[in-house]
């Protein structure tokens, strides 16, 4: 058999490659495997998406911004959510990002976007209870909207569940052991980890961490404790490690981590580039990003990042388009997606 060695083949017009029709065969001393499955799951992942928030002017927003997690740079316009609000919760699969709840209202609205595209959000359904100061987490199939606040004031133990690939209203998953709001959460493919935040009486906070098994229905169980009681921390994860950054009053720059598959107290990781709470997060299996937040006097446009598998201080990633807080973030490659 003769060898054919070619650097480039073009059609007669010189503008494109040849078209192969009919049956084509090849032989090789190695092996070739063609890609399978939905193209959304084959490469191209690694996008963080952030939505809603509170800004001095124009106030509550419906803007969605995005970043590429593996690189550094400023956020870019993605589109708009269906309503202007703040204090929503967010969760995601490898294809869809969802935002649920928020203020004003409080709201029971759930919106969704296709993360790999850009454009405005669509209506997904409704939470079982309208509330704000919600947190979200997920694996590849199930999204959870956790805790929250309703007028009264009444803090909630409620955990809602949705199937991300479908449309429809949430159903009850279970309850936390303590009613709370401004909690924070992250996940592996099997477990959701929740740092509880504000509890009763008003103004009180807790350092308690609880966990749930995402594939089953049921109430949370004790996991361990943060080193400091605080609310409005920001949670993110790889498949192995969960991080909680910032939070508190006064605001802290502390980042702590847990090993998701085990039980135990959080361990010091490092520091954010500035002290703040109510940051939004996005992550892939390597890098975690903390975006925006409240520094004690105003919203900020800070985006910083850490390498999740190591310990150390955060580094500058870029800037958000607005000085803003109470944004909710998600990604197509976080720890809950493996």
SULNORSUL-V719364 format. One record per backbone hydrogen bond with DSSP energy under -1.0 kcal/mol. CO is the residue of the C=O (numbers start at 0). NH is the residue of the N-H. Records with the same first field share a line. If there is no record, write none. Layout:
# SULNORSUL-V719364
CO->NH / NH
This chain:
# SULNORSUL-V719364
10->13
15->10
37->40
38->41
45->68
46->331
47->66
48->329
49->64
50->327
52->60
53->324
58->54
60->84
61->80
62->51
63->77 / 78
64->49
65->75
66->47
67->70
75->65
77->118
78->63
79->120
84->52
85->102
86->132 / 133
88->99
90->97
94->114
95->92
96->112
97->90
98->110
99->88
101->106
102->85
106->130
107->126
108->100
109->123 / 124
110->98
111->121
112->96
113->116
121->111
123->167
124->109
125->169
130->101
131->148
132->181
134->145
136->143
140->163
141->138
142->161
143->136
144->159
145->134
147->155
148->131
149->153
153->149
155->179
156->175
157->146
158->172 / 173
159->144
160->170
161->142
162->165
170->160
172->217
173->158
174->219
179->147 / 155
180->197
181->231
183->194
185->192
189->213
190->187
191->211
192->185
193->209
194->183
196->205
197->180
200->203
203->198
205->229
206->225
207->195
208->222 / 223
209->193
210->220
211->191
212->215
220->210
222->263
223->208
224->265
230->247
231->277
233->244
235->242
236->334
239->259
240->237
241->257
242->235
243->255
244->233
246->251
251->275
252->271
253->245
254->268 / 269
255->243
256->266
257->241
258->261
266->256
268->311
269->254
270->313
275->246
276->293
277->325
279->290
281->288
285->307
286->283
287->305
288->281
289->303
290->279
292->299
293->276
297->294
299->323
300->319
301->291
302->316 / 317
303->289
304->314
305->287
306->309
314->304
316->72
317->302
318->74
323->292 / 299
324->53
325->86
327->50
329->48
333->336
334->337
